[in-house]
Amino acid sequence: LPTEDEQVFHHRSFVTDLPRKIMWWGGAELKPQQSAEMLSSALPPETRIALVTGRANRDRIVSYANAFRNHSFRVREIAGQSAIQDFCFLAHARAGLWGMERSTYARWASLIGGELLKNATIYGVNYPGRIKNVTSIVSTNEDLAGRIHYPVFNVTDADVW
């Protein structure tokens, strides 16, 4: 399980499950460098990051871990678990949870984490190859609006995979 001070980053890796639909459907994810820059804009150096990778291939896991380390984060890779174990890990995040809006695991974990989860960032990614863009969400529930944030990043096709 994540430690109390560990940020949890979920790399969903839709490309493993949906290789033909990935771009137009909206399942492409920020590349490692862009993900690391997103985290750097919100977290101080030396922050502990648990990188939950699902069924991602090893090359992608290494790319994300290296990008995070190059931004001075302390990274722990969480790989080789079942899907339910990944979800439970996300749901036990306390310091912070990061995941894309297309990940139902990240969305649900941000909601059921309750008051124990200090902060969740469920981000959207718009790029030219995506058919339907996402927009930022602001919860009407005051408690959720204070804990769960839904930023949207507009990037090029080269910034996602």
DRENKE-425145 format. One record per residue: residue number from 0; residue in three letters; x, y, z of N, C-alpha, C, CB in turn. Coordinates in steps of 0.1 Angstrom, whole numbers. Glycine has a CB too. Example, Ala and Ser with C-alpha at 12.3 -4.5 7.8 and 13.67 -1.06 7.14 Angstrom:
<recs>
[rec 0,ALA,[132,-57,78],[123,-45,78],[132,-33,78],[113,-45,90]],
[rec 1,SER,[128,-22,71],[137,-11,71],[129,0,79],[141,-6,57]],
</recs>
This chain:
<recs>
[rec 0,LEU,[8,-12,0],[0,0,0],[9,12,0],[-9,0,12]],
[rec 1,PRO,[3,24,-4],[11,36,-4],[14,41,10],[4,47,-12]],
[rec 2,THR,[25,47,12],[28,53,25],[20,66,26],[43,56,27]],
[rec 3,GLU,[19,71,38],[11,83,41],[16,95,33],[11,86,56]],
[rec 4,ASP,[29,96,31],[34,108,24],[37,106,9],[47,112,31]],
[rec 5,GLU,[32,95,3],[36,91,-10],[24,95,-20],[38,76,-11]],
[rec 6,GLN,[28,102,-30],[19,106,-41],[18,93,-50],[24,118,-49]],
[rec 7,VAL,[6,90,-55],[4,79,-63],[1,83,-77],[-8,69,-58]],
[rec 8,PHE,[9,79,-87],[7,83,-101],[3,70,-109],[20,89,-108]],
[rec 9,HIS,[-9,71,-115],[-14,59,-122],[-12,61,-137],[-30,57,-120]],
[rec 10,HIS,[-3,52,-143],[-1,51,-157],[-10,40,-162],[14,48,-161]],
[rec 11,ARG,[-21,44,-169],[-31,34,-172],[-27,25,-184],[-44,41,-176]],
[rec 12,SER,[-19,30,-193],[-14,22,-205],[-25,16,-213],[-5,11,-200]],
[rec 13,PHE,[-34,25,-218],[-45,21,-227],[-40,14,-239],[-54,32,-230]],
[rec 14,VAL,[-28,18,-244],[-22,13,-256],[-21,-2,-256],[-9,20,-259]],
[rec 15,THR,[-19,-8,-244],[-19,-22,-242],[-32,-29,-245],[-14,-26,-228]],
[rec 16,ASP,[-43,-23,-241],[-56,-28,-243],[-63,-24,-256],[-65,-24,-231]],
[rec 17,LEU,[-61,-12,-260],[-68,-6,-272],[-59,0,-282],[-78,4,-267]],
[rec 18,PRO,[-50,-8,-287],[-40,-1,-296],[-45,6,-308],[-30,-12,-301]],
[rec 19,ARG,[-56,2,-314],[-61,8,-326],[-70,20,-323],[-69,-2,-334]],
[rec 20,LYS,[-76,21,-311],[-85,31,-308],[-79,43,-300],[-97,26,-300]],
[rec 21,ILE,[-67,40,-295],[-60,49,-285],[-61,64,-288],[-46,45,-283]],
[rec 22,MET,[-57,68,-300],[-56,82,-303],[-70,89,-304],[-48,84,-315]],
[rec 23,TRP,[-78,84,-313],[-91,91,-315],[-100,91,-304],[-97,86,-328]],
[rec 24,TRP,[-100,80,-296],[-109,78,-285],[-105,87,-273],[-109,63,-281]],
[rec 25,GLY,[-93,91,-272],[-89,99,-260],[-81,92,-250],[-101,105,-254]],
[rec 26,GLY,[-76,80,-253],[-69,72,-243],[-54,74,-244],[-72,58,-246]],
[rec 27,ALA,[-49,82,-253],[-34,85,-253],[-30,92,-240],[-30,93,-266]],
[rec 28,GLU,[-19,89,-235],[-14,95,-222],[-3,104,-225],[-11,84,-212]],
[rec 29,LEU,[-1,114,-215],[11,122,-216],[23,114,-216],[11,133,-204]],
[rec 30,LYS,[33,117,-224],[46,110,-224],[53,113,-210],[55,115,-236]],
[rec 31,PRO,[63,105,-207],[69,106,-194],[74,120,-191],[81,97,-194]],
[rec 32,GLN,[81,127,-200],[86,141,-197],[75,150,-194],[94,146,-209]],
[rec 33,GLN,[64,150,-201],[53,159,-199],[46,155,-185],[42,158,-210]],
[rec 34,SER,[45,142,-182],[40,138,-169],[48,143,-158],[38,123,-168]],
[rec 35,ALA,[62,142,-159],[71,147,-149],[70,162,-147],[85,143,-153]],
[rec 36,GLU,[68,169,-158],[67,184,-157],[54,187,-150],[67,190,-171]],
[rec 37,MET,[43,180,-153],[30,182,-146],[32,181,-131],[19,173,-151]],
[rec 38,LEU,[39,170,-127],[41,167,-113],[50,178,-107],[47,154,-111]],
[rec 39,SER,[60,182,-114],[70,192,-109],[63,206,-107],[81,194,-119]],
[rec 40,SER,[53,208,-114],[46,221,-113],[38,222,-100],[37,224,-124]],
[rec 41,ALA,[36,210,-93],[27,210,-81],[34,204,-69],[15,202,-84]],
[rec 42,LEU,[45,197,-71],[52,190,-60],[66,194,-58],[51,175,-62]],
[rec 43,PRO,[71,195,-46],[85,198,-44],[95,187,-47],[88,203,-29]],
[rec 44,PRO,[107,190,-50],[117,179,-52],[118,170,-40],[131,185,-55]],
[rec 45,GLU,[122,158,-43],[123,147,-33],[110,141,-28],[130,153,-21]],
[rec 46,THR,[99,146,-34],[86,140,-31],[86,125,-35],[74,147,-39]],
[rec 47,ARG,[80,117,-27],[79,102,-30],[67,100,-39],[78,94,-16]],
[rec 48,ILE,[70,92,-50],[60,89,-60],[59,74,-61],[64,95,-74]],
[rec 49,ALA,[47,68,-60],[45,54,-63],[39,54,-77],[35,48,-52]],
[rec 50,LEU,[46,48,-86],[42,47,-100],[35,34,-102],[55,48,-109]],
[rec 51,VAL,[22,34,-103],[13,22,-105],[12,21,-120],[-1,24,-98]],
[rec 52,THR,[16,9,-126],[18,8,-140],[9,-3,-147],[31,4,-143]],
[rec 53,GLY,[0,-9,-139],[-9,-19,-146],[-2,-29,-155],[-19,-12,-153]],
[rec 54,ARG,[-6,-29,-167],[-1,-39,-177],[9,-32,-186],[-12,-46,-184]],
[rec 55,ALA,[14,-21,-183],[24,-14,-192],[36,-22,-195],[27,0,-186]],
[rec 56,ASN,[42,-20,-206],[54,-28,-209],[65,-22,-202],[57,-28,-225]],
[rec 57,ARG,[76,-29,-200],[87,-25,-191],[94,-13,-196],[97,-37,-191]],
[rec 58,ASP,[95,-11,-209],[101,1,-215],[94,14,-211],[102,0,-230]],
[rec 59,ARG,[81,13,-211],[74,25,-207],[75,28,-192],[59,23,-210]],
[rec 60,ILE,[75,17,-184],[77,19,-169],[90,26,-166],[76,5,-162]],
[rec 61,VAL,[100,21,-173],[114,26,-171],[114,41,-175],[124,18,-178]],
[rec 62,SER,[107,44,-187],[107,58,-192],[101,67,-182],[100,59,-205]],
[rec 63,TYR,[89,63,-176],[83,72,-166],[91,73,-153],[69,66,-162]],
[rec 64,ALA,[96,62,-148],[104,62,-136],[117,71,-138],[109,48,-132]],
[rec 65,ASN,[123,70,-149],[135,79,-152],[131,93,-153],[142,74,-165]],
[rec 66,ALA,[120,96,-160],[116,110,-161],[113,116,-148],[104,112,-171]],
[rec 67,PHE,[106,109,-139],[103,113,-126],[116,115,-117],[94,103,-118]],
[rec 68,ARG,[125,106,-118],[138,107,-111],[146,119,-116],[146,94,-112]],
[rec 69,ASN,[146,122,-129],[153,133,-135],[147,147,-130],[152,133,-150]],
[rec 70,HIS,[135,146,-125],[129,158,-119],[130,158,-103],[114,159,-123]],
[rec 71,SER,[139,150,-99],[142,149,-84],[132,143,-76],[146,162,-79]],
[rec 72,PHE,[123,134,-81],[114,127,-73],[120,113,-69],[100,125,-81]],
[rec 73,ARG,[115,108,-58],[119,95,-53],[108,85,-57],[121,95,-37]],
[rec 74,VAL,[112,76,-66],[102,68,-73],[102,53,-68],[104,68,-88]],
[rec 75,ARG,[90,48,-66],[88,34,-63],[79,28,-73],[83,31,-48]],
[rec 76,GLU,[84,18,-81],[75,12,-91],[66,1,-85],[84,6,-102]],
[rec 77,ILE,[54,2,-89],[44,-8,-85],[39,-15,-97],[32,-1,-77]],
[rec 78,ALA,[45,-27,-100],[42,-34,-112],[39,-49,-109],[54,-33,-123]],
[rec 79,GLY,[33,-56,-118],[31,-70,-117],[19,-74,-108],[43,-76,-111]],
[rec 80,GLN,[11,-64,-104],[-1,-67,-96],[-13,-70,-105],[-5,-55,-87]],
[rec 81,SER,[-23,-76,-99],[-36,-78,-107],[-43,-64,-108],[-45,-89,-100]],
[rec 82,ALA,[-53,-64,-116],[-61,-51,-118],[-67,-47,-105],[-71,-53,-129]],
[rec 83,ILE,[-73,-57,-98],[-79,-53,-85],[-69,-48,-75],[-87,-65,-80]],
[rec 84,GLN,[-57,-54,-75],[-47,-49,-66],[-43,-35,-69],[-34,-58,-66]],
[rec 85,ASP,[-42,-32,-82],[-39,-18,-86],[-50,-9,-81],[-38,-17,-102]],
[rec 86,PHE,[-62,-12,-83],[-73,-4,-79],[-72,-1,-64],[-87,-10,-83]],
[rec 87,CYS,[-70,-12,-56],[-69,-11,-42],[-58,-2,-38],[-68,-24,-35]],
[rec 88,PHE,[-47,-3,-45],[-35,6,-42],[-39,21,-44],[-23,2,-51]],
[rec 89,LEU,[-46,23,-56],[-50,37,-59],[-60,42,-48],[-57,38,-73]],
[rec 90,ALA,[-69,33,-44],[-79,37,-34],[-74,40,-20],[-90,27,-33]],
[rec 91,HIS,[-61,35,-18],[-55,38,-5],[-45,49,-5],[-48,25,0]],
[rec 92,ALA,[-45,57,-16],[-36,69,-17],[-41,79,-6],[-37,75,-31]],
[rec 93,ARG,[-31,85,1],[-34,95,11],[-29,108,8],[-29,90,24]],
[rec 94,ALA,[-16,110,4],[-10,123,2],[-15,129,-11],[5,122,1]],
[rec 95,GLY,[-17,120,-22],[-21,125,-35],[-23,114,-45],[-12,136,-40]],
[rec 96,LEU,[-32,116,-54],[-35,107,-65],[-35,114,-78],[-48,99,-63]],
[rec 97,TRP,[-28,109,-88],[-27,115,-101],[-31,104,-111],[-13,120,-104]],
[rec 98,GLY,[-40,108,-120],[-44,98,-131],[-52,106,-141],[-53,87,-125]],
[rec 99,MET,[-53,100,-153],[-60,106,-164],[-75,104,-163],[-55,101,-178]],
[rec 100,GLU,[-83,113,-169],[-97,113,-168],[-103,100,-174],[-103,125,-174]],
[rec 101,ARG,[-96,94,-183],[-102,82,-190],[-100,69,-181],[-94,79,-203]],
[rec 102,SER,[-93,70,-170],[-91,59,-161],[-102,59,-151],[-77,60,-154]],
[rec 103,THR,[-111,49,-152],[-122,47,-142],[-116,44,-128],[-132,37,-146]],
[rec 104,TYR,[-105,37,-128],[-98,34,-115],[-94,47,-108],[-86,25,-118]],
[rec 105,ALA,[-88,56,-115],[-83,68,-109],[-95,76,-105],[-74,76,-119]],
[rec 106,ARG,[-105,77,-113],[-117,85,-110],[-124,80,-97],[-127,86,-122]],
[rec 107,TRP,[-126,67,-97],[-133,61,-86],[-125,62,-73],[-137,46,-88]],
[rec 108,ALA,[-112,59,-74],[-103,60,-63],[-103,74,-57],[-89,55,-66]],
[rec 109,SER,[-104,84,-65],[-104,98,-60],[-117,100,-52],[-103,108,-72]],
[rec 110,LEU,[-127,94,-56],[-140,96,-49],[-141,88,-36],[-152,92,-58]],
[rec 111,ILE,[-137,75,-36],[-139,67,-24],[-127,69,-14],[-139,53,-28]],
[rec 112,GLY,[-117,76,-18],[-106,79,-8],[-111,88,3],[-95,86,-15]],
[rec 113,GLY,[-122,95,1],[-128,103,11],[-119,114,17],[-133,94,22]],
[rec 114,GLU,[-121,117,29],[-113,128,36],[-99,123,39],[-120,132,49]],
[rec 115,LEU,[-96,110,38],[-83,105,40],[-74,109,28],[-83,90,42]],
[rec 116,LEU,[-79,111,17],[-71,115,5],[-71,130,5],[-78,109,-8]],
[rec 117,LYS,[-59,135,6],[-57,150,7],[-59,157,-6],[-43,153,12]],
[rec 118,ASN,[-55,151,-17],[-56,158,-30],[-56,147,-42],[-44,167,-32]],
[rec 119,ALA,[-64,150,-51],[-64,141,-63],[-64,150,-76],[-77,132,-63]],
[rec 120,THR,[-56,147,-86],[-56,154,-98],[-60,144,-109],[-42,160,-101]],
[rec 121,ILE,[-72,146,-115],[-77,137,-125],[-76,146,-138],[-91,131,-122]],
[rec 122,TYR,[-66,144,-146],[-63,153,-157],[-68,148,-170],[-49,156,-158]],
[rec 123,GLY,[-72,158,-178],[-76,155,-192],[-65,159,-202],[-90,162,-196]],
[rec 124,VAL,[-65,153,-213],[-55,156,-223],[-62,158,-237],[-44,145,-224]],
[rec 125,ASN,[-61,170,-242],[-66,172,-256],[-54,173,-265],[-74,185,-256]],
[rec 126,TYR,[-56,167,-277],[-45,167,-287],[-53,166,-301],[-35,155,-285]],
[rec 127,PRO,[-46,170,-312],[-53,170,-325],[-59,157,-329],[-43,174,-335]],
[rec 128,GLY,[-53,145,-325],[-58,132,-330],[-70,128,-322],[-47,122,-328]],
[rec 129,ARG,[-74,135,-312],[-86,131,-303],[-98,137,-310],[-84,136,-289]],
[rec 130,ILE,[-108,129,-311],[-121,133,-318],[-129,143,-309],[-129,121,-322]],
[rec 131,LYS,[-131,139,-296],[-139,148,-288],[-130,152,-276],[-151,140,-282]],
[rec 132,ASN,[-128,166,-275],[-120,171,-264],[-127,171,-251],[-116,185,-268]],
[rec 133,VAL,[-119,171,-240],[-125,172,-227],[-124,186,-222],[-118,162,-217]],
[rec 134,THR,[-132,189,-212],[-131,203,-206],[-129,200,-191],[-144,211,-209]],
[rec 135,SER,[-125,210,-184],[-122,209,-170],[-136,208,-163],[-114,221,-165]],
[rec 136,ILE,[-136,202,-151],[-148,200,-143],[-146,207,-130],[-151,185,-141]],
[rec 137,VAL,[-156,213,-125],[-156,219,-111],[-168,212,-104],[-157,234,-111]],
[rec 138,SER,[-165,205,-93],[-175,199,-86],[-184,209,-79],[-169,189,-76]],
[rec 139,THR,[-197,206,-78],[-206,214,-71],[-206,211,-56],[-221,213,-76]],
[rec 140,ASN,[-200,200,-52],[-198,196,-38],[-186,203,-33],[-197,180,-37]],
[rec 141,GLU,[-187,211,-23],[-176,219,-18],[-164,210,-13],[-181,228,-6]],
[rec 142,ASP,[-167,199,-6],[-156,191,-1],[-149,185,-13],[-162,179,8]],
[rec 143,LEU,[-156,179,-23],[-149,173,-35],[-141,184,-43],[-159,166,-44]],
[rec 144,ALA,[-147,196,-44],[-141,206,-52],[-127,210,-45],[-150,218,-53]],
[rec 145,GLY,[-126,209,-32],[-114,213,-25],[-103,202,-26],[-117,215,-11]],
[rec 146,ARG,[-108,189,-29],[-98,178,-29],[-95,173,-43],[-104,167,-21]],
[rec 147,ILE,[-105,173,-52],[-103,167,-65],[-103,178,-76],[-114,157,-68]],
[rec 148,HIS,[-92,178,-83],[-90,188,-94],[-90,181,-107],[-77,196,-91]],
[rec 149,TYR,[-95,188,-117],[-96,183,-131],[-90,192,-141],[-111,180,-134]],
[rec 150,PRO,[-77,194,-141],[-71,203,-151],[-71,196,-165],[-57,206,-147]],
[rec 151,VAL,[-70,204,-175],[-70,199,-189],[-57,204,-195],[-83,203,-197]],
[rec 152,PHE,[-50,196,-202],[-38,200,-209],[-40,199,-224],[-26,191,-205]],
[rec 153,ASN,[-37,210,-231],[-38,210,-246],[-24,208,-251],[-45,223,-251]],
[rec 154,VAL,[-22,197,-258],[-8,193,-263],[-9,189,-277],[-2,182,-254]],
[rec 155,THR,[3,187,-283],[4,182,-296],[3,166,-296],[17,186,-303]],
[rec 156,ASP,[1,160,-308],[1,146,-309],[15,140,-304],[-2,141,-323]],
[rec 157,ALA,[25,148,-306],[39,143,-303],[41,142,-287],[49,153,-309]],
[rec 158,ASP,[32,149,-280],[33,149,-265],[26,137,-258],[28,162,-260]],
[rec 159,VAL,[19,129,-266],[12,118,-261],[16,105,-268],[-3,120,-262]],
[rec 160,TRP,[13,94,-261],[15,80,-268],[5,71,-263],[29,75,-265]],
</recs>
